[in-house]
C-alpha cells in the first residue's frame, strides 16, 4: 500500500495521483507538481489515502510544494495571456486559410509551452502555422487536434435537462454509450432527442443503464406467453418497466378476451436469456452506433 493524493489540472479533468510526502494536504488545496509537461499548478480533489501499488503508475511523482500567492498570480497572468494567444492564433489561421476551428489555448505553468486545441474534419498541414506562432511567442508550440466530444467538454454548455453538461461539470473521462442503451430504456430513437450538444449519443444514457437492465431482466417480453397466479394463461400486451407491471391479454371465456394488469411477481414465465461473452449481440463499436444514428436521421428527414 502507498499513500497518494489526487490532483486535477482542469475542471472535471482526469485525476492524477501523486506522493504527498510530508505535506499536510487537504481537498481544495492548490499544489505545484512535476508532470510530463513540466511544472504544473493543480487542485487537490482527494484527501490523502492508501492505495494498492498496482493501481497507481510507478514511479509515483511527489508533490513539489504547496502553491503560494505568487503561484496564483502566475496562473492568473497565464489565463490573461491565453486570451491574447487565442486571438493571435485565430488571425494566423485565417492568414494561412486553414480549414480548422480553434477551441482553446493553454499555457503551461512554467511558460515552457503553449498548447492550441483545435477541431477539423480531416488532417491539417499546420507546419507553417507553427513557425509563425513560434516566432511570435518565442516558446515551444503544440497544436493538438481533438474530437467534438472533447470540444464540448472544454467549452461546456447546458444540456436539454437544463443543467450543466455532465462532461464539463463532473465526468473525468468519457463513458462508452450505444444505441442499445436507448432501446433498453425504451427511449425515442429520434436522433435529436438522444444526442447531446456534441452531436453524439448523450453520456447520461449510461447513468440508469444498469437499473434498466436489472428491471427489464425481471419482465417478460411483449408477445410472450405467461401464466397468472389465478390460473389464467395469456399473452403479454405491454410492460411498465419502472412500476414492474405487465398487461396481459387473457381468455376469460371461450370467445371473450380481456386485458388485465398484474405485478410481475404474480406471473410465471420463461426468463429472458442473459447474454454471454460470446453472444453476437454484444455491445458494438462506436462506429456502428454512429452509422445507425445517421440512418435514424435520414428516416426522420424522410417523414418531413
C-alpha positions as CSV (number, residue, x, y, z in Angstrom):
1,X,0.0,0.0,0.0
2,X,1.2,3.5,-0.8
3,X,-0.1,6.9,0.3
4,X,-1.4,9.1,-2.6
5,X,-3.4,12.2,-3.1
6,X,-5.5,13.1,-6.2
7,X,-4.8,16.2,-8.2
8,X,-6.7,17.7,-11.1
9,X,-5.5,20.3,-13.6
10,X,-8.7,21.1,-15.4
11,X,-12.3,21.5,-14.3
12,X,-13.8,17.9,-14.5
13,X,-10.5,16.7,-15.8
14,X,-8.7,13.4,-15.2
15,X,-7.4,12.8,-11.6
16,X,-3.7,12.1,-11.3
17,X,-2.1,10.5,-8.3
18,X,1.0,12.0,-6.5
19,X,3.0,11.2,-3.5
20,X,2.0,13.7,-0.7
21,X,5.4,13.2,1.1
22,X,5.1,15.0,4.5
23,X,2.8,17.8,3.3
24,X,-0.4,18.4,5.3
25,X,-2.7,18.3,2.2
26,X,-6.4,18.6,2.2
27,X,-9.1,18.6,-0.5
28,X,-9.3,22.0,-2.2
29,X,-5.7,22.9,-1.6
30,X,-3.5,24.1,-4.6
31,X,-0.2,22.4,-5.2
32,X,2.8,22.5,-7.6
33,X,3.7,19.2,-9.1
34,X,6.0,17.9,-11.8
35,X,4.4,16.3,-14.9
36,X,5.5,15.2,-18.3
37,X,4.8,18.7,-19.5
38,X,7.0,20.2,-16.7
39,X,5.9,22.0,-13.5
40,X,2.1,22.4,-13.2
41,X,-0.4,24.1,-10.9
42,X,-3.1,21.7,-9.7
43,X,-6.1,21.4,-7.3
44,X,-6.3,18.6,-4.8
45,X,-9.6,16.8,-5.2
46,X,-8.9,13.8,-3.0
47,X,-7.6,13.7,0.6
48,X,-4.5,11.5,1.4
49,X,-5.4,7.8,1.3
50,X,-3.7,4.5,0.9
51,X,-4.0,2.6,-2.4
52,X,-2.6,-0.7,-3.7
53,X,0.6,-0.2,-5.7
54,X,-0.8,-1.9,-8.8
55,X,-3.5,0.8,-9.1
56,X,-1.0,3.7,-9.5
57,X,1.6,4.4,-12.1
58,X,5.2,3.8,-10.9
59,X,7.3,5.6,-10.1
60,X,4.9,7.9,-8.2
61,X,5.9,11.5,-8.6
62,X,5.9,13.6,-5.4
63,X,4.2,16.9,-4.6
64,X,6.9,19.6,-5.1
65,X,5.3,22.2,-2.8
66,X,2.2,23.9,-1.7
67,X,1.1,26.7,-4.0
68,X,1.9,30.2,-2.8
69,X,0.1,33.5,-3.5
70,X,2.8,34.3,-6.2
71,X,2.0,31.0,-7.9
72,X,-1.7,32.0,-8.0
73,X,-0.7,35.3,-9.6
74,X,1.3,33.5,-12.2
75,X,-1.7,31.3,-13.1
76,X,-4.0,34.4,-13.3
77,X,-1.4,36.1,-15.6
78,X,-1.3,33.0,-17.8
79,X,-5.1,33.0,-18.1
80,X,-4.9,36.6,-19.5
81,X,-2.0,35.6,-21.9
82,X,-4.1,32.7,-23.1
83,X,-6.8,35.1,-24.3
84,X,-4.2,37.0,-26.4
85,X,-2.7,33.8,-27.7
86,X,-6.2,32.6,-28.8
87,X,-6.8,35.8,-30.7
88,X,-3.4,35.8,-32.4
89,X,-3.7,32.1,-33.4
90,X,-7.1,32.8,-35.0
91,X,-5.6,35.6,-37.1
92,X,-2.8,33.2,-38.2
93,X,-5.3,30.5,-39.1
94,X,-7.2,33.0,-41.3
95,X,-3.9,34.2,-42.8
96,X,-2.9,30.6,-43.8
97,X,-6.5,29.8,-44.9
98,X,-6.6,26.5,-42.8
99,X,-9.8,24.5,-42.5
100,X,-9.7,24.2,-38.7
101,X,-11.5,25.6,-35.7
102,X,-9.6,26.8,-32.7
103,X,-11.2,25.6,-29.5
104,X,-8.9,26.6,-26.6
105,X,-5.4,27.8,-25.7
106,X,-3.4,26.7,-22.7
107,X,-0.1,27.9,-21.2
108,X,1.9,25.5,-19.0
109,X,2.6,26.9,-15.5
110,X,6.3,27.5,-16.2
111,X,5.5,29.1,-19.7
112,X,7.6,26.3,-21.3
113,X,4.9,25.5,-23.8
114,X,1.7,26.9,-25.4
115,X,-0.9,24.4,-26.4
116,X,-3.6,25.1,-29.0
117,X,-6.6,22.7,-29.2
118,X,-8.5,22.6,-32.4
119,X,-11.0,20.6,-34.3
120,X,-11.0,19.7,-38.0
121,X,-12.8,17.3,-40.4
122,X,-9.5,15.7,-41.5
123,X,-5.8,16.1,-41.3
124,X,-4.4,19.6,-41.4
125,X,-0.9,20.7,-42.6
126,X,-0.1,23.3,-40.0
127,X,3.6,23.4,-40.2
128,X,3.8,27.0,-41.5
129,X,1.3,28.0,-38.8
130,X,3.6,26.5,-36.1
131,X,6.5,28.5,-37.5
132,X,4.5,31.7,-37.4
133,X,3.3,31.1,-33.8
134,X,6.8,30.2,-32.6
135,X,8.2,33.5,-34.0
136,X,5.5,35.4,-32.1
137,X,5.6,33.6,-28.7
138,X,9.3,32.6,-28.6
139,X,8.5,29.3,-26.9
140,X,7.5,25.7,-27.7
141,X,4.2,25.4,-29.7
142,X,2.0,22.4,-29.7
143,X,-1.2,22.1,-31.8
144,X,-3.4,19.2,-30.7
145,X,-6.4,18.0,-32.7
146,X,-9.4,16.9,-30.6
147,X,-12.8,15.4,-31.3
148,X,-16.2,17.0,-30.9
149,X,-16.8,15.4,-27.5
150,X,-13.5,16.9,-26.2
151,X,-14.5,20.3,-27.7
152,X,-17.8,20.2,-25.8
153,X,-16.1,19.1,-22.6
154,X,-13.7,22.1,-22.8
155,X,-16.3,24.8,-23.8
156,X,-19.2,23.5,-21.6
157,X,-22.9,24.4,-22.0
158,X,-26.3,23.5,-20.9
159,X,-28.0,20.2,-21.8
160,X,-31.6,19.5,-22.7
161,X,-32.2,18.8,-19.0
162,X,-31.4,22.4,-18.1
163,X,-28.3,21.6,-16.2
164,X,-24.6,22.0,-16.9
165,X,-23.2,19.3,-19.3
166,X,-22.1,16.2,-17.5
167,X,-18.7,16.0,-19.3
168,X,-17.9,19.6,-18.3
169,X,-19.2,19.6,-14.7
170,X,-18.1,16.3,-13.2
171,X,-17.1,13.5,-15.6
172,X,-13.3,13.0,-15.6
173,X,-13.5,10.6,-18.6
174,X,-16.0,9.8,-21.3
175,X,-18.0,6.6,-20.8
176,X,-18.9,4.3,-23.7
177,X,-22.6,4.7,-24.8
178,X,-24.6,3.0,-27.5
179,X,-28.0,2.9,-29.2
180,X,-28.6,-0.3,-27.4
181,X,-28.9,1.7,-24.2
182,X,-31.6,3.9,-25.6
183,X,-33.5,0.8,-26.8
184,X,-33.1,-0.8,-23.4
185,X,-34.6,2.3,-21.7
186,X,-37.4,2.5,-24.2
187,X,-36.4,6.0,-25.3
188,X,-37.4,7.6,-28.6
189,X,-34.9,6.8,-31.2
190,X,-35.2,10.3,-32.7
191,X,-31.6,11.4,-33.1
192,X,-32.4,15.0,-31.8
193,X,-33.7,13.6,-28.6
194,X,-30.9,11.1,-27.7
195,X,-28.0,13.2,-29.0
196,X,-26.1,15.7,-26.8
197,X,-24.7,19.1,-27.7
198,X,-21.7,17.5,-29.3
199,X,-23.9,15.6,-31.8
200,X,-23.0,12.2,-30.3
201,X,-25.2,10.0,-28.1
202,X,-25.8,11.6,-24.7
203,X,-23.4,10.4,-21.9
204,X,-26.3,10.3,-19.4
205,X,-27.7,7.2,-21.2
206,X,-25.1,5.3,-19.1
207,X,-26.4,6.6,-15.7
208,X,-29.5,4.4,-15.5
209,X,-28.4,1.6,-17.8
210,X,-27.7,-0.9,-15.0
211,X,-31.0,-0.3,-13.3
212,X,-32.9,-0.7,-16.6
213,X,-31.0,-3.9,-17.4
214,X,-32.0,-5.3,-14.0
215,X,-35.6,-4.3,-14.2
216,X,-36.0,-5.5,-17.8
217,X,-34.5,-8.8,-16.9
218,X,-37.3,-9.4,-14.4
219,X,-40.0,-8.7,-17.0
220,X,-41.3,-10.9,-19.9
221,X,-41.1,-9.6,-23.4
222,X,-44.1,-8.3,-25.3
223,X,-45.8,-11.2,-27.1
224,X,-44.5,-13.8,-24.6
225,X,-47.0,-16.3,-23.0
226,X,-47.4,-16.1,-19.3
227,X,-49.3,-17.9,-16.6
228,X,-51.0,-15.9,-13.9
229,X,-51.5,-16.7,-10.2
230,X,-55.2,-17.0,-10.7
231,X,-54.7,-19.8,-13.2
232,X,-55.1,-17.8,-16.5
233,X,-52.8,-18.1,-19.5
234,X,-52.3,-15.1,-21.7
235,X,-50.1,-13.1,-24.0
236,X,-48.2,-10.0,-22.8
237,X,-49.6,-6.8,-24.4
238,X,-47.3,-4.3,-22.7
239,X,-45.0,-3.8,-19.8
240,X,-44.3,-0.9,-17.4
241,X,-40.6,-1.2,-16.6
242,X,-40.4,1.3,-13.6
243,X,-43.6,0.1,-11.9
244,X,-42.9,-3.6,-12.8
245,X,-46.4,-4.1,-14.1
246,X,-47.5,-6.3,-17.0
247,X,-50.6,-6.0,-19.1
248,X,-51.8,-9.5,-20.2
249,X,-54.4,-10.4,-22.8
250,X,-56.2,-13.4,-21.1
251,X,-59.1,-15.6,-22.1
252,X,-61.9,-15.2,-19.6
253,X,-64.4,-17.3,-21.7
254,X,-64.1,-19.3,-24.9
255,X,-64.6,-16.3,-27.2
256,X,-64.0,-13.4,-24.8
257,X,-60.7,-11.8,-24.1
258,X,-59.7,-9.2,-21.6
259,X,-56.7,-7.1,-20.8
260,X,-55.6,-7.4,-17.1
261,X,-52.7,-5.8,-15.3
262,X,-50.5,-7.9,-13.0
263,X,-47.4,-7.2,-10.9
264,X,-44.6,-9.2,-12.3
265,X,-44.3,-11.2,-9.1
266,X,-47.8,-12.7,-9.8
267,X,-46.7,-14.1,-13.2
268,X,-44.9,-17.2,-14.3
269,X,-42.9,-17.2,-17.5
270,X,-39.6,-18.2,-19.0
271,X,-37.0,-15.6,-18.1
272,X,-35.1,-13.8,-20.8
273,X,-31.8,-15.4,-21.8
274,X,-28.8,-13.4,-20.4
275,X,-26.2,-12.6,-23.0
276,X,-22.9,-14.4,-22.6
277,X,-19.4,-13.4,-23.5
278,X,-19.6,-14.9,-26.9
279,X,-23.1,-13.5,-27.8
280,X,-23.3,-12.0,-31.2
281,X,-25.4,-9.2,-29.8
282,X,-22.7,-7.8,-27.6
283,X,-22.1,-4.1,-27.5
284,X,-20.9,-2.8,-30.8
285,X,-18.1,-0.5,-31.8
286,X,-18.9,3.3,-31.7
287,X,-18.7,3.5,-35.5
288,X,-21.7,1.1,-35.7
289,X,-23.8,3.4,-33.5
290,X,-22.8,6.5,-35.5
291,X,-23.9,4.7,-38.7
292,X,-27.2,3.7,-37.1
293,X,-27.7,7.2,-35.8
294,X,-27.2,8.6,-39.3
295,X,-29.7,6.1,-40.6
296,X,-32.2,7.3,-38.0
297,X,-31.7,10.9,-39.0
298,X,-32.3,10.0,-42.7
299,X,-35.5,8.3,-41.6
300,X,-36.7,11.3,-39.6
301,X,-36.0,13.7,-42.6
302,X,-37.9,11.4,-45.0
303,X,-41.0,11.8,-42.7
304,X,-41.0,15.6,-43.1
